[in-house]
Amino acid sequence: MIFFFYSSMNKARTDKLIGLLALEIEKIKESAQKTDEAANMVTTGLSESGDKYHTQGAADLTKSYLKRLNLLKKELESATKDNSKTAKPPCFLQISFSDGGFTELYLVKNAVSLPSISFISSDSPLGKAVYGKKAGDIFSYSLNDSNNYSGKIVEIE
C-alpha cells in the first residue's frame, strides 16, 4: 500500500521551483542555440547527410524540451491557492511505500524530467488515481496490466 502526505505548495516552495526551472530554461536555451548552429554548419554532402539528420533531430528535441519547461514554469507562476483540500496540480506530494520506501513528487499538468526533482503528470496513471482526492481517500491504479498499486491520501495541508 502507498500512503500520500499532500500539502499545498507554499510560496517558498513554489518560488524555489520556479527559480530552478528558470535556471534550467537558460541552460537549455544555450544548448538549443549551439545545437542549431551545429545543424546549420553541417554540409549536405553524401557522407554528411546522416550527421545533419542527427544534429537536426537533436536540435528539435532540445526545442521541444525547452517548450515543455516553459509550459511548466507558466503553470507554476499562474497557480493560485486552492482551499478545496483536494489533490490538484500543482501540488507537492510525499509518498511512503508499503516496503518502507519514501519519495517526494510534484503533481503537475506539464511534467518534465529534471535530475533533482520528480514530477508526475496529472494524466499519468498515478496522477489520475489521486486527482481530486481528499485526505483519507483511498486510490488504486495499474501499470502494464500486471502491476497494481493502491494507497491512501493521509494528509492535505
C-alpha beads as a LAMMPS data file, in Angstrom:
LAMMPS data file: protein, C-alpha beads

157 atoms
156 bonds

1 atom types
1 bond types

-500.0 500.0 xlo xhi
-500.0 500.0 ylo yhi
-500.0 500.0 zlo zhi

Masses

1 110.0

Atoms # bond

1 1 1 0.000 0.000 0.000
2 1 1 1.197 3.536 -0.787
3 1 1 0.482 6.434 1.556
4 1 1 0.419 10.047 0.454
5 1 1 1.086 13.100 2.524
6 1 1 -0.196 16.022 0.463
7 1 1 0.481 19.644 1.099
8 1 1 -0.460 22.667 -0.936
9 1 1 2.658 24.133 -2.406
10 1 1 3.587 27.082 -0.259
11 1 1 5.022 30.259 -1.768
12 1 1 8.609 29.476 -0.745
13 1 1 8.474 26.008 -2.348
14 1 1 6.831 27.393 -5.493
15 1 1 9.337 30.253 -5.782
16 1 1 12.269 27.863 -5.359
17 1 1 10.869 25.530 -8.014
18 1 1 10.265 28.424 -10.439
19 1 1 13.851 29.598 -9.832
20 1 1 15.240 26.128 -10.607
21 1 1 13.143 25.962 -13.760
22 1 1 14.363 29.418 -14.840
23 1 1 17.982 28.235 -14.480
24 1 1 17.243 25.071 -16.459
25 1 1 15.483 27.118 -19.171
26 1 1 18.530 29.382 -19.574
27 1 1 20.826 26.351 -19.772
28 1 1 18.618 24.679 -22.377
29 1 1 18.314 27.915 -24.411
30 1 1 22.111 27.995 -24.696
31 1 1 22.171 24.323 -25.641
32 1 1 19.444 24.852 -28.256
33 1 1 21.384 27.712 -29.816
34 1 1 24.575 25.636 -30.003
35 1 1 22.706 22.660 -31.439
36 1 1 21.041 24.864 -34.072
37 1 1 24.425 26.308 -35.023
38 1 1 25.895 22.822 -35.317
39 1 1 22.999 21.662 -37.509
40 1 1 23.450 24.642 -39.810
41 1 1 27.213 24.099 -40.102
42 1 1 26.974 20.517 -41.326
43 1 1 27.281 20.442 -45.100
44 1 1 24.988 18.303 -47.154
45 1 1 27.427 16.091 -48.983
46 1 1 26.728 12.366 -49.199
47 1 1 28.816 11.465 -46.174
48 1 1 27.498 14.316 -44.062
49 1 1 23.760 13.842 -44.693
50 1 1 23.404 11.423 -41.774
51 1 1 25.276 13.829 -39.489
52 1 1 22.975 16.678 -40.488
53 1 1 19.908 14.492 -39.907
54 1 1 21.047 13.519 -36.392
55 1 1 22.154 17.039 -35.497
56 1 1 18.811 18.473 -36.636
57 1 1 17.000 15.783 -34.623
58 1 1 18.941 16.786 -31.505
59 1 1 18.069 20.435 -32.126
60 1 1 14.372 19.576 -32.445
61 1 1 14.411 17.553 -29.202
62 1 1 16.090 20.407 -27.362
63 1 1 13.477 22.883 -28.619
64 1 1 10.672 20.536 -27.555
65 1 1 12.140 20.165 -24.058
66 1 1 12.524 23.931 -23.782
67 1 1 8.870 24.390 -24.731
68 1 1 7.767 21.902 -22.032
69 1 1 9.961 23.617 -19.410
70 1 1 8.354 26.963 -20.255
71 1 1 4.857 25.448 -20.012
72 1 1 5.625 24.061 -16.551
73 1 1 7.101 27.374 -15.402
74 1 1 3.968 29.222 -16.582
75 1 1 1.787 26.623 -14.839
76 1 1 3.554 27.250 -11.546
77 1 1 3.605 31.033 -11.973
78 1 1 -0.136 31.163 -12.626
79 1 1 -1.121 28.744 -9.839
80 1 1 -3.488 30.076 -7.232
81 1 1 -4.044 28.855 -3.700
82 1 1 -6.618 26.072 -3.711
83 1 1 -8.592 25.925 -0.476
84 1 1 -10.634 22.892 -1.521
85 1 1 -8.163 20.496 0.126
86 1 1 -8.105 18.197 -2.896
87 1 1 -5.145 16.843 -4.829
88 1 1 -4.919 19.049 -7.934
89 1 1 -1.943 20.333 -9.922
90 1 1 0.308 21.869 -8.979
91 1 1 0.883 20.270 -5.607
92 1 1 3.655 18.650 -3.624
93 1 1 3.330 15.004 -2.575
94 1 1 5.343 12.915 -0.160
95 1 1 4.877 9.207 -0.793
96 1 1 5.565 6.420 1.648
97 1 1 5.523 2.943 0.126
98 1 1 4.455 -0.200 1.961
99 1 1 8.019 -1.545 1.680
100 1 1 9.296 1.461 3.640
101 1 1 10.385 3.477 0.605
102 1 1 9.768 7.212 0.533
103 1 1 9.855 9.826 -2.192
104 1 1 8.717 13.378 -2.888
105 1 1 6.889 14.333 -6.085
106 1 1 5.155 17.268 -7.696
107 1 1 1.768 16.624 -9.315
108 1 1 1.578 18.956 -12.332
109 1 1 -0.170 19.181 -15.701
110 1 1 3.052 19.681 -17.687
111 1 1 5.558 17.189 -16.291
112 1 1 9.221 17.334 -17.343
113 1 1 12.306 15.397 -16.398
114 1 1 14.856 17.140 -14.199
115 1 1 17.747 15.431 -12.405
116 1 1 16.930 16.612 -8.883
117 1 1 13.133 16.983 -8.972
118 1 1 10.425 14.407 -9.626
119 1 1 7.304 15.493 -11.475
120 1 1 4.288 13.355 -12.307
121 1 1 1.651 14.383 -14.780
122 1 1 -1.981 14.566 -13.792
123 1 1 -2.514 12.445 -16.944
124 1 1 -0.260 9.626 -15.681
125 1 1 -1.824 6.544 -14.052
126 1 1 -0.767 7.734 -10.585
127 1 1 -1.808 11.311 -11.332
128 1 1 -5.264 10.182 -12.458
129 1 1 -5.617 7.969 -9.383
130 1 1 -5.002 10.763 -6.875
131 1 1 -6.510 13.686 -8.790
132 1 1 -9.386 15.285 -6.887
133 1 1 -8.998 13.012 -3.878
134 1 1 -9.168 14.323 -0.308
135 1 1 -7.363 13.333 2.870
136 1 1 -8.416 9.851 3.874
137 1 1 -9.437 8.831 0.335
138 1 1 -8.093 5.535 -0.973
139 1 1 -6.898 5.174 -4.566
140 1 1 -5.556 2.449 -6.824
141 1 1 -4.027 2.203 -10.281
142 1 1 -2.351 -0.299 -12.582
143 1 1 0.753 -0.283 -14.746
144 1 1 1.111 -2.610 -17.738
145 1 1 -1.898 -4.652 -16.568
146 1 1 0.359 -6.653 -14.233
147 1 1 1.461 -4.166 -11.578
148 1 1 -1.346 -2.935 -9.322
149 1 1 -0.843 -0.237 -6.706
150 1 1 -3.105 1.235 -4.075
151 1 1 -2.769 3.736 -1.312
152 1 1 -4.374 6.369 0.784
153 1 1 -4.061 10.134 0.892
154 1 1 -3.267 10.671 4.534
155 1 1 -2.917 14.423 4.887
156 1 1 -3.712 17.566 2.932
157 1 1 -2.431 20.906 4.155

Bonds

1 1 1 2
2 1 2 3
3 1 3 4
4 1 4 5
5 1 5 6
6 1 6 7
7 1 7 8
8 1 8 9
9 1 9 10
10 1 10 11
11 1 11 12
12 1 12 13
13 1 13 14
14 1 14 15
15 1 15 16
16 1 16 17
17 1 17 18
18 1 18 19
19 1 19 20
20 1 20 21
21 1 21 22
22 1 22 23
23 1 23 24
24 1 24 25
25 1 25 26
26 1 26 27
27 1 27 28
28 1 28 29
29 1 29 30
30 1 30 31
31 1 31 32
32 1 32 33
33 1 33 34
34 1 34 35
35 1 35 36
36 1 36 37
37 1 37 38
38 1 38 39
39 1 39 40
40 1 40 41
41 1 41 42
42 1 42 43
43 1 43 44
44 1 44 45
45 1 45 46
46 1 46 47
47 1 47 48
48 1 48 49
49 1 49 50
50 1 50 51
51 1 51 52
52 1 52 53
53 1 53 54
54 1 54 55
55 1 55 56
56 1 56 57
57 1 57 58
58 1 58 59
59 1 59 60
60 1 60 61
61 1 61 62
62 1 62 63
63 1 63 64
64 1 64 65
65 1 65 66
66 1 66 67
67 1 67 68
68 1 68 69
69 1 69 70
70 1 70 71
71 1 71 72
72 1 72 73
73 1 73 74
74 1 74 75
75 1 75 76
76 1 76 77
77 1 77 78
78 1 78 79
79 1 79 80
80 1 80 81
81 1 81 82
82 1 82 83
83 1 83 84
84 1 84 85
85 1 85 86
86 1 86 87
87 1 87 88
88 1 88 89
89 1 89 90
90 1 90 91
91 1 91 92
92 1 92 93
93 1 93 94
94 1 94 95
95 1 95 96
96 1 96 97
97 1 97 98
98 1 98 99
99 1 99 100
100 1 100 101
101 1 101 102
102 1 102 103
103 1 103 104
104 1 104 105
105 1 105 106
106 1 106 107
107 1 107 108
108 1 108 109
109 1 109 110
110 1 110 111
111 1 111 112
112 1 112 113
113 1 113 114
114 1 114 115
115 1 115 116
116 1 116 117
117 1 117 118
118 1 118 119
119 1 119 120
120 1 120 121
121 1 121 122
122 1 122 123
123 1 123 124
124 1 124 125
125 1 125 126
126 1 126 127
127 1 127 128
128 1 128 129
129 1 129 130
130 1 130 131
131 1 131 132
132 1 132 133
133 1 133 134
134 1 134 135
135 1 135 136
136 1 136 137
137 1 137 138
138 1 138 139
139 1 139 140
140 1 140 141
141 1 141 142
142 1 142 143
143 1 143 144
144 1 144 145
145 1 145 146
146 1 146 147
147 1 147 148
148 1 148 149
149 1 149 150
150 1 150 151
151 1 151 152
152 1 152 153
153 1 153 154
154 1 154 155
155 1 155 156
156 1 156 157
